[in-house]
Amino acid sequence: MAAQKEAKIPPSQQTTFTPVAAPSCSVAGKQVNSGPRAACFANYMRIHALGATNGLTYAQMGRYAAKPDAPVQFTDFNGGTNDPKYAQTDAATGQPVSNGARDIWVSETGLSGALYLAFAASGISLFAIVVGIALVLSGIGFFVLALAVFGKHWLAAEHEAAPVPTPGAA
């Protein structure tokens, strides 16, 4: 923030760095084999990505790699710029060089998205198991109720319909 004030960047255009809080869980040395562990691992991936990019998210980083002599007000204070005029150029193509640090966020977003999906899937599967058990118990309850209400009628109908055999009649 101090460098941004020195560069006389208006407060409305200053970059604020993302605060980081450590998760209350730990997956160090453990397999990621459950939904909660997947979510915990994804939280740590975010911390490492923020550390690798000095607290800047993908959207806060410059699109191009800045020239070493680029004016500080045209950079993201982390070696990137959005202005092609102050970007490093590829000698072969003459095009601005992409900011490679942004690739960290592309990878982190894809991988953590898959981990969060695993977390959601584990919750949904647990819900499905509970609903399945509830439906089985409901089915058993309805069967018992049906026997209690209609069982007498079924037994009476069977006795009336069945002919009674008489001894000696042939």
Buried (B, 14 or more C-beta within 10 A) or exposed (E): EEEBEEBEBEEEEEBEBEEEEEBEEEBEEEEBEBBBBBBBBBBBBBEEBBEEBBBBBBEBBBBBBBBEEBEBBBBBBBBBBBBEEBBBBEEEEEEBBBBEBBEBBEEBBEBBEEBBEBBEEBEEEEEEEEEEEEEEEEEEEEEEEEEEEEEEEEEEEEEEEEEEEEEEEE
